[in-house]
Amino acid sequence: MPNPPVLRGYRRELTKEIFEDLAALQCEPSEILGYIGTTRQKLEAWCRKAYRRPLPEVLEAVRQDGLIQIRRASFEQLKKSATVITQQYNRFLPPVKQDDDGARAAIEALTAAVTLPEEEVREVFS
């Protein structure tokens, strides 16, 4: 199996491992270009050699690794902090809906059940 290609920039060399680390950190193509010190055309050609896919497609796929790492780190923090649990609860779970119409109907039904008709009230107090 041939070695993956290395892109030599004027600042650093880019390997698949470095590219995937930068993508996982949610770096934009312009940031990767500046980090390596190369041009967009060279990065796109390197990506086609290394992955046999265009740069945007590979970058989007590899960035998902970083999002998963962020989510895993968040879950680890949840195990350690009640404050973080509360923040995430408020962020991800929908607010509780209050059913005012249902409550009002229940109160009216209860009131009707315990309210005597006027004739029966007269009989009781006569």
PyMOL commands that set and color helices and strands:
alter all, ss='L'
color gray80, all
select helices_A, chain A and resi 16-24+29-36+40-51+55-78+82-92+100-114+118-125
alter helices_A, ss='H'
color red, helices_A
select strands_A, chain A and resi 7-8+13-14
alter strands_A, ss='S'
color yellow, strands_A
deselect
rebuild
show_as cartoon
